[in-house]
């Protein structure tokens, strides 16, 4: 991630009270949790909801609901994006033009989404996280530390999620694989295994995805040595964890200069 120092700035509406939040993906599993948690939040309030073209307004919400970003930017200080499938190739450019801070929590990003991120990150404060759990941020650091300390061990990553999750492997599994890739020669991702294959190459990072039931999320990185195995794991028990993390991230980006931030940046200022 490209990190820039924090700016000592406060949006005008924050001086008058709680900062105004626009939710992108408010009808989804995580979006609905954000709506609930914003009720009575001491620093934030729901002010607007982005609608996809043709999407009906959500009932019982006292918020501006529109597909027009000019309307939404006027009523918002910060955007939180939990869309699935991701919509940031459409939503980031107008936010960047308006200079509004943005929390991107969507996974399964397309090349067009990645291009929009690359273009926007110099124009607004953007926190991008495949997982908004603070413990997963620590997990990433632990996996990278283990990968550096155990360069000859075989690395496999397994993730488990509920049956509703659309992308596989999860963004968090890819995050952990990237942490391993950044430490040495293990750079070849193997997404699942099937059929006859050559002997396992030490440069591989195997990633397996399981789907079933209502599992919130589990991730384990395995380091296999000749006579031992290290497992580093994280298990989520309540999906509210990620919505709470998104609101915390929104408070963080509201006070940052334009740049590309991650959970490590946010935790460093905790």
ABEGO torsion letter per residue (X at the ends): XBBBBBBBBBBAAAAAEBBBBBBBGAABAAAAAAAAAABGBAABBBABBBBBBGBBBBBGBBBBBBABAAAAAAABABBBBABOBBAAAAAAAAAAAAGBBBBBABBGBBAAAAAAAAAAAAABBBBBBABABAAAAAAAAAAAAAAAABAABBBBBBBBBBAABABOBBAAAAAAAAAAAAAEABABBBBEBBEBBBBBBAABBBBBBBBEEABAEBBBBBBBBAABBBBBBBBBABAAAAAAAAAAAAAAAAABBBEBBBAAAAAAAX
